[in-house]
Amino acid sequence: MTRVAIIGNSHLAAFADAAEAIEARYPGVALSFFGLDNQLFFKSDLRKGKALRLADPPSENTRQVIDPKGAHVLDFAAFDLVLLTSHGFYLRHLFEALGSFNLLGLRALNDTGPLVSQACLRDAMAGHINAYTNRLRRFFPAAENMVVVQMPYPSTKAVEVSDALAGLQAQPDRQALFEMFNSGVHEHMFAKSLAYLPVPETAMADPFFSKPDLSRAAEMDPDAEPELTDYMHMNASYAALVFDELHRTILAG
Amino acid sequence: MSSDISPYQSRPPWAFWRSAVVERQAEAVAHLHKPKFQMDAGLPIMTAGSCFAQHLHRKLDGMGWNVIQTEDIADRIPRRIARRYGYGLYSARYGNLYTPRQLVELMREVGAPTPIIWEKDGRFYDALRPGVEPQGLGSADDVVQARAAHLKCVEIALSQAQCLIFTLGLTEAWVDRATGRTLPTAPGTIAGTITDNPVDFVNFGFAEILGDMITVRDMLMARNPDIKMLLTVSPVPLTATATEAHVAVASTTSKSILRAVCAELVARFDNVDYFPSYEIITTPVLGGPFFADNLRDPSEVGVAKVMDTFVASYADGVVDVIPAPVPVHEAEWDVQCEEIMLEAFRT
């Protein structure tokens, strides 16, 4: 039996919804889910021997909530693998930059945005990533069996409700920017000895964008008007693809 | 019978060193800066000058004053990184303008970019602001494009400004021999070499600096007859001198000339004022001098004294309260100053 803990914020829902399908597809896998509030993650420091704690006692319930002030210790050693899904890489600022900057040495996005050097953008990306990996190490200082799962990219349909994302989609050289971003992520993760699972290629529609049928919005009532957050969050089909990638690259190895 | 004996006997407390500085009587402190004109949070302010001016820009911007920002991208990238690339330090991304001549030449260049390009290790730098791209750019054409875009932003800043806050920093400068342009730093400090980019040393005198500042005023008034100018002198001594004088002597000479130019301008023109940050940092007037351990940079306490005095002056008209210094986060002190790089050449 491979025991897998999945920790996450609102993006955890996609994995929880996919739990039955994943366990059916991989019979040797048992999933447990632990919700973790963003604010707790970003403000808590669990170094210096502080234990990861749960709001309620550990039980057979496979869906619990992490609370650094809780009375009950969550022992990562009870799991073969811990997935951290989508707390960091909050990309709004980065998307706003990419969706509005003209970058020196690349084709112009428009004639109004600031003209910014690639070195500056690369440093900005590194700043975002470094800040996130530092937070990771503060909250999970000893998580040697943890895999950081990259935050999903928004659905291509998100451009209908977000000017920043529409700008990003219009970047003529977004493939080069995508490669710049991903190489930075890999570099920082490697430097901090963090295992990392990027968004699977099977989920990608375009650089920085997921396939539209994988978003939460795709499963909403046809009469409903999805908001940006519905295009930023994925559904169970997406989570299943991520787990397939995890199995292919890490579990099966 | 008249009791008038001396012309000093009826002078107020601020006129006497003992009451104004030694005893720091409230009335005397309140007189430290009496603005010639009022500024308020809504006045569009353009900032420029030596690196000490970054403190004023940041403080006023942080207080929500209408500090012109034509090239700030810190809403999209981490502010610390934006500043490293020269964003948000001043109203446009011109870097430090240590001498008034640089400001004159920058204003003249608007609309007709004339870049000077330095190279280092296959990277290309704008010699007129080499510090704003610490790693340089990928090609000379990138420098040309970036300078043209920058000058459009300078044009916007100039067209919006109703007040220029300018900090005079240095009299010594290097002039590019090929173009005659005044540089913020010598070739070889950040990029370029004196072999490939020959320069001549110049130490501007009183008349030249006064003339440059009058030119700046004339050019600003041609755009906006009602414009105000608030001048300060950087209290930061020279990192190095290219004269034969001891650096302390050269520094005093330089600062004295700059300070004298300010006094002359204030005396001549109603729309020019001087704020005494130099005096606050370098003299005991508010308990100083206030220098950091390197005996060059202003200390945090000193900068806080300057800022508090500035705010009190323009909030109330006079300095009637000198608040206790406010601790400032270390990151706030990340002033970008390429002149300090000269230290690398000390043997």
Boltz contact constraints between the chains, C-beta under 6 A:
constraints:
  - contact:
      token1: [A, 93]
      token2: [B, 76]
      max_distance: 6.0
  - contact:
      token1: [A, 96]
      token2: [B, 76]
      max_distance: 6.0
  - contact:
      token1: [A, 97]
      token2: [B, 76]
      max_distance: 6.0
  - contact:
      token1: [A, 97]
      token2: [B, 77]
      max_distance: 6.0
  - contact:
      token1: [A, 104]
      token2: [B, 137]
      max_distance: 6.0
  - contact:
      token1: [A, 104]
      token2: [B, 142]
      max_distance: 6.0
  - contact:
      token1: [A, 105]
      token2: [B, 138]
      max_distance: 6.0
  - contact:
      token1: [A, 105]
      token2: [B, 142]
      max_distance: 6.0
  - contact:
      token1: [A, 114]
      token2: [B, 73]
      max_distance: 6.0
  - contact:
      token1: [A, 115]
      token2: [B, 146]
      max_distance: 6.0
  - contact:
      token1: [A, 115]
      token2: [B, 149]
      max_distance: 6.0
  - contact:
      token1: [A, 117]
      token2: [B, 133]
      max_distance: 6.0
  - contact:
      token1: [A, 117]
      token2: [B, 137]
      max_distance: 6.0
  - contact:
      token1: [A, 119]
      token2: [B, 135]
      max_distance: 6.0
  - contact:
      token1: [A, 120]
      token2: [B, 85]
      max_distance: 6.0
  - contact:
      token1: [A, 123]
      token2: [B, 81]
      max_distance: 6.0
  - contact:
      token1: [A, 124]
      token2: [B, 77]
      max_distance: 6.0
  - contact:
      token1: [A, 124]
      token2: [B, 81]
      max_distance: 6.0
  - contact:
      token1: [A, 127]
      token2: [B, 78]
      max_distance: 6.0
  - contact:
      token1: [A, 127]
      token2: [B, 81]
      max_distance: 6.0
